[in-house]
Amino acid sequence: MGRLQGRVAVITGAGDGIGEAIARRFALEGAKVIVAEINESRGRIVTDELAAAYGGNAAFIRTDVRRKGDNVAMINTAVDIFGSVDILVNNAWSGGKLSRVELKTDALIDHGLAIGFRGPLWAMQAAFPHMKAKGWGRIINMCSLNGVNAHMGSLEYNTAKEALRAATRTAAREWAATGVVCNVICPAAKSASFRHVMAEHPELVASADAANPMGRIGDSYDDISPVALFLASEDCRYLTGNTLFVDGGSHINGSSWAPDLTDEP
Protein backbone atom coordinates (compact mmCIF):
# COMPACT_ATOMS: atom_id res chain seq x y z
CA MET A 1 0.00 0.00 0.00
CA GLY A 2 1.44 3.34 -1.06
CA ARG A 3 1.13 6.54 0.91
CA LEU A 4 -1.44 7.87 -1.60
CA GLN A 5 -3.30 4.63 -2.22
CA GLY A 6 -6.75 5.36 -3.64
CA ARG A 7 -6.27 9.14 -3.72
CA VAL A 8 -7.03 11.11 -6.89
CA ALA A 9 -4.47 13.73 -7.88
CA VAL A 10 -4.78 16.46 -10.51
CA ILE A 11 -1.41 17.86 -11.62
CA THR A 12 -1.05 20.74 -14.07
CA GLY A 13 2.00 20.92 -16.31
CA ALA A 14 2.49 17.19 -15.71
CA GLY A 15 4.02 16.53 -19.12
CA ASP A 16 7.54 17.65 -18.21
CA GLY A 17 9.86 18.80 -15.44
CA ILE A 18 8.59 19.08 -11.88
CA GLY A 19 4.99 18.28 -12.81
CA GLU A 20 5.99 15.06 -14.53
CA ALA A 21 8.23 14.08 -11.61
CA ILE A 22 5.39 14.61 -9.14
CA ALA A 23 2.98 12.64 -11.33
CA ARG A 24 5.40 9.72 -11.41
CA ARG A 25 6.01 9.84 -7.66
CA PHE A 26 2.30 10.04 -6.85
CA ALA A 27 1.47 7.15 -9.19
CA LEU A 28 4.22 5.07 -7.60
CA GLU A 29 2.59 5.72 -4.23
CA GLY A 30 -0.81 4.51 -5.41
CA ALA A 31 -2.54 7.71 -6.59
CA LYS A 32 -4.86 7.90 -9.56
CA VAL A 33 -3.41 10.75 -11.63
CA ILE A 34 -4.93 13.29 -13.99
CA VAL A 35 -2.17 14.58 -16.27
CA ALA A 36 -3.32 18.11 -17.11
CA GLU A 37 -1.02 19.43 -19.83
CA ILE A 38 -1.24 21.88 -22.74
CA ASN A 39 1.32 19.92 -24.80
CA GLU A 40 -0.83 17.02 -25.96
CA SER A 41 2.06 14.91 -27.20
CA ARG A 42 3.98 15.13 -23.93
CA GLY A 43 0.84 14.72 -21.87
CA ARG A 44 -0.19 11.53 -23.64
CA ILE A 45 3.31 10.06 -23.43
CA VAL A 46 3.45 10.56 -19.68
CA THR A 47 -0.10 9.27 -19.20
CA ASP A 48 0.57 6.14 -21.25
CA GLU A 49 3.76 5.46 -19.29
CA LEU A 50 1.98 5.88 -15.96
CA ALA A 51 -0.89 3.65 -17.08
CA ALA A 52 1.49 0.94 -18.24
CA ALA A 53 3.53 1.04 -15.06
CA TYR A 54 0.72 1.39 -12.52
CA GLY A 55 -2.29 -0.44 -13.89
CA GLY A 56 -4.21 2.16 -15.85
CA ASN A 57 -4.77 4.65 -13.03
CA ALA A 58 -3.90 7.70 -15.14
CA ALA A 59 -5.81 9.90 -17.55
CA PHE A 60 -4.86 12.84 -19.77
CA ILE A 61 -6.79 16.05 -20.34
CA ARG A 62 -5.43 18.80 -22.54
CA THR A 63 -5.46 21.87 -20.32
CA ASP A 64 -4.65 25.49 -20.96
CA VAL A 65 -4.65 26.83 -17.42
CA ARG A 66 -5.13 30.37 -18.72
CA ARG A 67 -8.73 29.40 -19.49
CA LYS A 68 -11.24 29.13 -16.67
CA GLY A 69 -13.23 26.49 -18.52
CA ASP A 70 -10.18 24.27 -18.89
CA ASN A 71 -9.49 24.41 -15.15
CA VAL A 72 -13.07 23.49 -14.34
CA ALA A 73 -13.01 20.71 -16.96
CA MET A 74 -9.89 19.07 -15.53
CA ILE A 75 -11.48 18.89 -12.07
CA ASN A 76 -14.72 17.55 -13.53
CA THR A 77 -12.73 14.98 -15.50
CA ALA A 78 -11.09 13.72 -12.32
CA VAL A 79 -14.51 13.33 -10.69
CA ASP A 80 -16.06 11.70 -13.78
CA ILE A 81 -13.25 9.17 -14.28
CA PHE A 82 -12.04 8.46 -10.77
CA GLY A 83 -14.96 9.58 -8.60
CA SER A 84 -13.33 12.43 -6.69
CA VAL A 85 -10.42 14.81 -6.45
CA ASP A 86 -8.26 14.64 -3.34
CA ILE A 87 -5.02 16.38 -4.36
CA LEU A 88 -4.43 19.39 -6.59
CA VAL A 89 -0.95 20.42 -7.68
CA ASN A 90 -0.81 23.74 -9.54
CA ASN A 91 2.51 23.58 -11.36
CA ALA A 92 2.03 24.73 -14.96
CA TRP A 93 4.08 27.61 -16.32
CA SER A 94 5.31 28.66 -19.75
CA GLY A 95 6.40 31.82 -21.46
CA GLY A 96 7.74 35.00 -19.95
CA LYS A 97 10.79 36.99 -20.97
CA LEU A 98 13.86 38.29 -19.15
CA SER A 99 13.63 42.06 -19.48
CA ARG A 100 13.63 45.18 -17.36
CA VAL A 101 10.61 46.38 -15.42
CA GLU A 102 10.14 49.44 -17.61
CA LEU A 103 10.02 47.26 -20.73
CA LYS A 104 7.38 44.81 -19.56
CA THR A 105 4.34 44.87 -21.83
CA ASP A 106 0.73 44.53 -20.81
CA ALA A 107 0.64 41.26 -22.74
CA LEU A 108 3.51 39.79 -20.70
CA ILE A 109 1.95 40.84 -17.41
CA ASP A 110 -1.46 39.48 -18.44
CA HIS A 111 0.13 36.18 -19.49
CA GLY A 112 2.00 35.83 -16.21
CA LEU A 113 -1.06 36.50 -14.09
CA ALA A 114 -3.27 34.23 -16.19
CA ILE A 115 -1.02 31.19 -16.08
CA GLY A 116 0.59 31.74 -12.68
CA PHE A 117 -2.25 33.14 -10.58
CA ARG A 118 -5.74 33.13 -12.07
CA GLY A 119 -5.47 29.58 -13.45
CA PRO A 120 -4.41 28.03 -10.14
CA LEU A 121 -7.08 30.03 -8.31
CA TRP A 122 -9.79 28.78 -10.68
CA ALA A 123 -8.57 25.21 -10.15
CA MET A 124 -8.64 25.65 -6.37
CA GLN A 125 -12.17 27.05 -6.50
CA ALA A 126 -13.35 24.14 -8.65
CA ALA A 127 -11.68 21.48 -6.49
CA PHE A 128 -12.66 22.83 -3.08
CA PRO A 129 -16.33 21.72 -2.97
CA HIS A 130 -15.33 18.13 -3.70
CA MET A 131 -12.62 18.17 -1.05
CA LYS A 132 -14.86 19.86 1.50
CA ALA A 133 -17.57 17.24 0.97
CA LYS A 134 -15.05 14.51 1.85
CA GLY A 135 -13.51 16.47 4.72
CA TRP A 136 -10.06 15.87 3.20
CA GLY A 137 -7.98 17.66 0.60
CA ARG A 138 -4.46 18.68 -0.30
CA ILE A 139 -3.62 21.72 -2.41
CA ILE A 140 0.02 22.23 -3.38
CA ASN A 141 0.97 25.35 -5.30
CA MET A 142 4.36 25.65 -6.93
CA CYS A 143 5.72 29.15 -6.39
CA SER A 144 9.25 30.50 -6.60
CA LEU A 145 12.17 32.05 -4.79
CA ASN A 146 12.19 34.46 -7.75
CA GLY A 147 9.25 36.28 -6.25
CA VAL A 148 10.42 36.07 -2.64
CA ASN A 149 13.82 37.55 -3.50
CA ALA A 150 12.54 39.78 -6.33
CA HIS A 151 14.95 38.38 -8.90
CA MET A 152 15.78 40.70 -11.78
CA GLY A 153 14.19 40.36 -15.19
CA SER A 154 11.14 38.28 -14.39
CA LEU A 155 8.54 40.73 -13.11
CA GLU A 156 5.53 38.90 -14.58
CA TYR A 157 6.66 35.59 -13.08
CA ASN A 158 7.62 37.05 -9.70
CA THR A 159 4.34 38.92 -9.38
CA ALA A 160 2.16 35.95 -10.33
CA LYS A 161 3.95 33.58 -7.96
CA GLU A 162 3.76 35.96 -5.01
CA ALA A 163 0.06 36.55 -5.72
CA LEU A 164 -0.42 32.78 -5.69
CA ARG A 165 1.45 32.49 -2.39
CA ALA A 166 -0.88 35.07 -0.85
CA ALA A 167 -3.93 33.27 -2.23
CA THR A 168 -2.67 29.96 -0.86
CA ARG A 169 -2.24 31.38 2.63
CA THR A 170 -5.67 33.00 2.50
CA ALA A 171 -7.32 29.76 1.37
CA ALA A 172 -5.42 27.86 4.05
CA ARG A 173 -6.87 30.14 6.71
CA GLU A 174 -10.41 30.08 5.37
CA TRP A 175 -10.47 26.32 4.69
CA ALA A 176 -8.53 25.09 7.73
CA ALA A 177 -11.60 23.76 9.53
CA THR A 178 -12.75 21.74 6.51
CA GLY A 179 -9.87 19.27 6.39
CA VAL A 180 -8.41 20.91 3.28
CA VAL A 181 -4.81 22.04 3.73
CA CYS A 182 -2.99 24.36 1.33
CA ASN A 183 0.76 24.75 1.07
CA VAL A 184 3.44 26.13 -1.24
CA ILE A 185 6.69 24.71 -2.56
CA CYS A 186 9.35 27.11 -3.79
CA PRO A 187 11.71 24.75 -5.63
CA ALA A 188 15.12 25.05 -7.19
CA ALA A 189 15.20 22.40 -9.90
CA LYS A 190 16.20 21.90 -13.48
CA SER A 191 12.60 22.13 -14.60
CA ALA A 192 11.29 22.83 -18.09
CA SER A 193 11.17 26.57 -17.33
CA PHE A 194 14.71 26.50 -15.93
CA ARG A 195 16.00 24.75 -19.05
CA HIS A 196 14.25 27.30 -21.25
CA VAL A 197 15.88 30.24 -19.46
CA MET A 198 19.31 28.59 -19.54
CA ALA A 199 18.96 27.88 -23.26
CA GLU A 200 18.30 31.56 -23.91
CA HIS A 201 21.01 32.72 -21.48
CA PRO A 202 23.83 30.13 -21.56
CA GLU A 203 26.11 32.55 -19.69
CA LEU A 204 24.06 31.79 -16.55
CA VAL A 205 24.49 28.00 -16.64
CA ALA A 206 27.79 27.80 -14.77
CA SER A 207 26.79 30.35 -12.14
CA ALA A 208 23.44 28.69 -11.35
CA ASP A 209 24.97 25.65 -9.64
CA ALA A 210 27.75 27.68 -8.07
CA ALA A 211 25.29 30.11 -6.46
CA ASN A 212 23.44 27.30 -4.66
CA PRO A 213 24.68 26.57 -1.12
CA MET A 214 24.64 22.83 -1.88
CA GLY A 215 26.51 23.44 -5.13
CA ARG A 216 23.82 22.19 -7.46
CA ILE A 217 20.36 22.90 -8.79
CA GLY A 218 18.01 20.16 -7.67
CA ASP A 219 16.55 17.19 -9.50
CA SER A 220 12.79 17.30 -10.05
CA TYR A 221 12.18 13.67 -9.10
CA ASP A 222 14.80 12.97 -6.46
CA ASP A 223 14.69 16.34 -4.67
CA ILE A 224 11.30 17.96 -5.27
CA SER A 225 8.74 15.17 -5.67
CA PRO A 226 9.35 13.59 -2.22
CA VAL A 227 8.41 16.88 -0.56
CA ALA A 228 5.28 17.11 -2.71
CA LEU A 229 4.48 13.55 -1.63
CA PHE A 230 4.67 14.57 2.02
CA LEU A 231 2.39 17.56 1.44
CA ALA A 232 -0.10 15.32 -0.38
CA SER A 233 -0.11 12.62 2.27
CA GLU A 234 -1.90 11.99 5.54
CA ASP A 235 1.31 13.10 7.29
CA CYS A 236 0.49 16.70 6.31
CA ARG A 237 -2.76 16.80 8.27
CA TYR A 238 -1.61 19.58 10.64
CA LEU A 239 0.48 21.70 8.25
CA THR A 240 -1.24 24.44 6.27
CA GLY A 241 -0.47 27.91 4.94
CA ASN A 242 3.25 27.22 4.80
CA THR A 243 5.94 27.80 2.19
CA LEU A 244 8.59 25.09 1.94
CA PHE A 245 11.80 26.23 0.25
CA VAL A 246 13.06 23.08 -1.45
CA ASP A 247 16.06 24.85 -2.89
CA GLY A 248 19.30 23.55 -1.44
CA GLY A 249 19.40 26.49 0.97
CA SER A 250 19.22 29.28 -1.61
CA HIS A 251 16.60 31.14 0.41
CA ILE A 252 18.78 31.45 3.52
CA ASN A 253 20.78 34.48 2.42
CA GLY A 254 19.23 34.92 -0.99
CA SER A 255 20.80 33.68 -4.19
CA SER A 256 22.73 35.94 -6.52
CA TRP A 257 20.77 36.43 -9.74
CA ALA A 258 21.88 39.32 -11.91
CA PRO A 259 21.40 38.55 -15.60
CA ASP A 260 22.71 41.05 -18.12
CA LEU A 261 19.44 42.67 -19.11
CA THR A 262 19.25 44.50 -22.39
CA ASP A 263 17.74 47.95 -22.71
CA GLU A 264 15.98 46.85 -25.88
CA PRO A 265 12.25 45.95 -25.70
C-alpha positions in Angstrom: 0.0 0.0 0.0 1.4 3.3 -1.1 1.1 6.5 0.9 -1.4 7.9 -1.6 -3.3 4.6 -2.2 -6.7 5.4 -3.6 -6.3 9.1 -3.7 -7.0 11.1 -6.9 -4.5 13.7 -7.9 -4.8 16.5 -10.5 -1.4 17.9 -11.6 -1.0 20.7 -14.1 2.0 20.9 -16.3 2.5 17.2 -15.7 4.0 16.5 -19.1 7.5 17.6 -18.2 9.9 18.8 -15.4 8.6 19.1 -11.9 5.0 18.3 -12.8 6.0 15.1 -14.5 8.2 14.1 -11.6 5.4 14.6 -9.1 3.0 12.6 -11.3 5.4 9.7 -11.4 6.0 9.8 -7.7 2.3 10.0 -6.9 1.5 7.2 -9.2 4.2 5.1 -7.6 2.6 5.7 -4.2 -0.8 4.5 -5.4 -2.5 7.7 -6.6 -4.9 7.9 -9.6 -3.4 10.7 -11.6 -4.9 13.3 -14.0 -2.2 14.6 -16.3 -3.3 18.1 -17.1 -1.0 19.4 -19.8 -1.2 21.9 -22.7 1.3 19.9 -24.8 -0.8 17.0 -26.0 2.1 14.9 -27.2 4.0 15.1 -23.9 0.8 14.7 -21.9 -0.2 11.5 -23.6 3.3 10.1 -23.4 3.5 10.6 -19.7 -0.1 9.3 -19.2 0.6 6.1 -21.3 3.8 5.5 -19.3 2.0 5.9 -16.0 -0.9 3.7 -17.1 1.5 0.9 -18.2 3.5 1.0 -15.1 0.7 1.4 -12.5 -2.3 -0.4 -13.9 -4.2 2.2 -15.8 -4.8 4.7 -13.0 -3.9 7.7 -15.1 -5.8 9.9 -17.6 -4.9 12.8 -19.8 -6.8 16.0 -20.3 -5.4 18.8 -22.5 -5.5 21.9 -20.3 -4.7 25.5 -21.0 -4.6 26.8 -17.4 -5.1 30.4 -18.7 -8.7 29.4 -19.5 -11.2 29.1 -16.7 -13.2 26.5 -18.5 -10.2 24.3 -18.9 -9.5 24.4 -15.1 -13.1 23.5 -14.3 -13.0 20.7 -17.0 -9.9 19.1 -15.5 -11.5 18.9 -12.1 -14.7 17.6 -13.5 -12.7 15.0 -15.5 -11.1 13.7 -12.3 -14.5 13.3 -10.7 -16.1 11.7 -13.8 -13.2 9.2 -14.3 -12.0 8.5 -10.8 -15.0 9.6 -8.6 -13.3 12.4 -6.7 -10.4 14.8 -6.4 -8.3 14.6 -3.3 -5.0 16.4 -4.4 -4.4 19.4 -6.6 -0.9 20.4 -7.7 -0.8 23.7 -9.5 2.5 23.6 -11.4 2.0 24.7 -15.0 4.1 27.6 -16.3 5.3 28.7 -19.7 6.4 31.8 -21.5 7.7 35.0 -19.9 10.8 37.0 -21.0 13.9 38.3 -19.2 13.6 42.1 -19.5 13.6 45.2 -17.4 10.6 46.4 -15.4 10.1 49.4 -17.6 10.0 47.3 -20.7 7.4 44.8 -19.6 4.3 44.9 -21.8 0.7 44.5 -20.8 0.6 41.3 -22.7 3.5 39.8 -20.7 1.9 40.8 -17.4 -1.5 39.5 -18.4 0.1 36.2 -19.5 2.0 35.8 -16.2 -1.1 36.5 -14.1 -3.3 34.2 -16.2 -1.0 31.2 -16.1 0.6 31.7 -12.7 -2.2 33.1 -10.6 -5.7 33.1 -12.1 -5.5 29.6 -13.5 -4.4 28.0 -10.1 -7.1 30.0 -8.3 -9.8 28.8 -10.7 -8.6 25.2 -10.1 -8.6 25.6 -6.4 -12.2 27.1 -6.5 -13.3 24.1 -8.6 -11.7 21.5 -6.5 -12.7 22.8 -3.1 -16.3 21.7 -3.0 -15.3 18.1 -3.7 -12.6 18.2 -1.1 -14.9 19.9 1.5 -17.6 17.2 1.0 -15.1 14.5 1.8 -13.5 16.5 4.7 -10.1 15.9 3.2 -8.0 17.7 0.6 -4.5 18.7 -0.3 -3.6 21.7 -2.4 0.0 22.2 -3.4 1.0 25.4 -5.3 4.4 25.6 -6.9 5.7 29.2 -6.4 9.2 30.5 -6.6 12.2 32.1 -4.8 12.2 34.5 -7.7 9.3 36.3 -6.2 10.4 36.1 -2.6 13.8 37.6 -3.5 12.5 39.8 -6.3 15.0 38.4 -8.9 15.8 40.7 -11.8 14.2 40.4 -15.2 11.1 38.3 -14.4 8.5 40.7 -13.1 5.5 38.9 -14.6 6.7 35.6 -13.1 7.6 37.0 -9.7 4.3 38.9 -9.4 2.2 35.9 -10.3 4.0 33.6 -8.0 3.8 36.0 -5.0 0.1 36.5 -5.7 -0.4 32.8 -5.7 1.4 32.5 -2.4 -0.9 35.1 -0.8 -3.9 33.3 -2.2 -2.7 30.0 -0.9 -2.2 31.4 2.6 -5.7 33.0 2.5 -7.3 29.8 1.4 -5.4 27.9 4.1 -6.9 30.1 6.7 -10.4 30.1 5.4 -10.5 26.3 4.7 -8.5 25.1 7.7 -11.6 23.8 9.5 -12.8 21.7 6.5 -9.9 19.3 6.4 -8.4 20.9 3.3 -4.8 22.0 3.7 -3.0 24.4 1.3 0.8 24.8 1.1 3.4 26.1 -1.2 6.7 24.7 -2.6 9.3 27.1 -3.8 11.7 24.8 -5.6 15.1 25.1 -7.2 15.2 22.4 -9.9 16.2 21.9 -13.5 12.6 22.1 -14.6 11.3 22.8 -18.1 11.2 26.6 -17.3 14.7 26.5 -15.9 16.0 24.7 -19.1 14.3 27.3 -21.2 15.9 30.2 -19.5 19.3 28.6 -19.5 19.0 27.9 -23.3 18.3 31.6 -23.9 21.0 32.7 -21.5 23.8 30.1 -21.6 26.1 32.6 -19.7 24.1 31.8 -16.6 24.5 28.0 -16.6 27.8 27.8 -14.8 26.8 30.3 -12.1 23.4 28.7 -11.4 25.0 25.6 -9.6 27.7 27.7 -8.1 25.3 30.1 -6.5 23.4 27.3 -4.7 24.7 26.6 -1.1 24.6 22.8 -1.9 26.5 23.4 -5.1 23.8 22.2 -7.5 20.4 22.9 -8.8 18.0 20.2 -7.7 16.5 17.2 -9.5 12.8 17.3 -10.1 12.2 13.7 -9.1 14.8 13.0 -6.5 14.7 16.3 -4.7 11.3 18.0 -5.3 8.7 15.2 -5.7 9.4 13.6 -2.2 8.4 16.9 -0.6 5.3 17.1 -2.7 4.5 13.5 -1.6 4.7 14.6 2.0 2.4 17.6 1.4 -0.1 15.3 -0.4 -0.1 12.6 2.3 -1.9 12.0 5.5 1.3 13.1 7.3 0.5 16.7 6.3 -2.8 16.8 8.3 -1.6 19.6 10.6 0.5 21.7 8.3 -1.2 24.4 6.3 -0.5 27.9 4.9 3.2 27.2 4.8 5.9 27.8 2.2 8.6 25.1 1.9 11.8 26.2 0.3 13.1 23.1 -1.5 16.1 24.9 -2.9 19.3 23.5 -1.4 19.4 26.5 1.0 19.2 29.3 -1.6 16.6 31.1 0.4 18.8 31.5 3.5 20.8 34.5 2.4 19.2 34.9 -1.0 20.8 33.7 -4.2 22.7 35.9 -6.5 20.8 36.4 -9.7 21.9 39.3 -11.9 21.4 38.5 -15.6 22.7 41.1 -18.1 19.4 42.7 -19.1 19.3 44.5 -22.4 17.7 48.0 -22.7 16.0 46.9 -25.9 12.2 46.0 -25.7 
